[in-house]
Amino acid sequence: MMMRLRLFKAVLLAYCVFMLNARVIAQENTKPLYIEQAVKIAQENDPWTVGNQHMEEATKSMSVAVGSLSDPQISLTVANLPTDSFSFNQNSMTQVKVGVSQMFPQGDSLNIKRRQLEFEANAFPYQRQDRNAKVAVTVSHLWLDAYKAQKSITLIEENRSLFEQLTDIALSSYSSAVGQTRQQDIIRSQLELIRLNDRVTMLNQARDTYVEKLSEWLNIENNIHGIYEIADHLPNILVSHPEFVGVVRVMRDEDLYDALDDHPVMKVLENKISATGAGVDLAKQKYKPAWGLSASYGRRNRDPFGNSRSDALTVGVSLSVPLFTANRQDKEYSAALSKREAIRTQKWQLLRKLKAGFETSRVRLIRLNDRKALFENDLLPQMEEQAEASLTAYTNDDGDFAEVVRARIAELNAKIDALNIEVDRQKTIVQLNYYFTTTNQQINGENK
């Protein structure tokens, strides 16, 4: 029995040492994840980009293939062979023919098809630029949401000790029967502590949700560099084009449209318009004839008397004659024109959509800047003064305990609201910078 007890103690001690070492190792391997790192990792591990690159290579290969002539046709024929004897010498027309033929497309169709696919291939790099910009927006928003939840928890934990002190003061005052402390004040202070614990639990849940969503982009579970946690550092993301963002815009609408017209999604549509324009040129070629060349050589044997016979050479040209164009060529040309105009319409719709999204984000940033200034210059200092004044009054038996608690809760909520405003500002700036994406660059600015 004693041996079993010693063995159990030894195993328990070994387990505790193992868990302690594991926790130390985990803490040593944990690295702060900054927003720039998150965006970079997400962009580098985006499988969509790999697939898009393969599609570009496939389209480029197809552009070479469609620009090549079709394979020539080779034929081997036995002509005019008599069926009564199957003799090659009986009939003077009997011959063995070897022929070759080559078809040529209508007009400049091959070159136009090649250019059409080249335009489509040119759109893929712009698609990847837009994808990287959208990934940066999505990942930055998730990182900022996770940071907001994490920082809110920190603010609450920093104020928890203050509420615990208030509870101790109320208990001491109530037990000594000195002052105006009532039993309901003690219950109120304990209730506020419970509510703080509940808020922390909810914020932990929100943070874990955002971190899990972020891990889908970062592939953290397979990352060899260790485990990441959200860095306790809010970046200072700068507006890439401040001349468009102020309350009074410095630049004209024409300049804004020019800037938005350089967006990758606009370049994608421009290449699509060029491809449909090549489709119009291709439809024009249908009015031209397709033609082909053929040549054959016929070998004849000697006649029954041993006399030689001359071989035969045949050369021919074939030509299609597009006479009935009303139901085919005309309709194909009309369809190509309509398709090109439809794509052009999409371009203007997309440009208006980009401008509307930019204006919405711009106005939102202006309002958030106003709220930030209001909180920093007026609201937070007054909240702090009110909380200190109510506590001083209570300790001097000239105030109400409930007012002290309300003032502290209001101050804490104001700090969390100020944090939410700052995080929303950064998220809005990230969204604004997306509209001015022109190259494959980070759009979340630099940490300051």
Helices and strands as residue ranges (DSSP letters): H 2-29, E 31-33, H 35-44, H 47-66, E 73-79, E 95-104, H 109-176, H 183-218, G 220-222, E 228-230, G 242-244, H 253-260, H 264-285, E 291-299, E 312-319, H 329-374, I 375-379, H 380-395, H 401-434
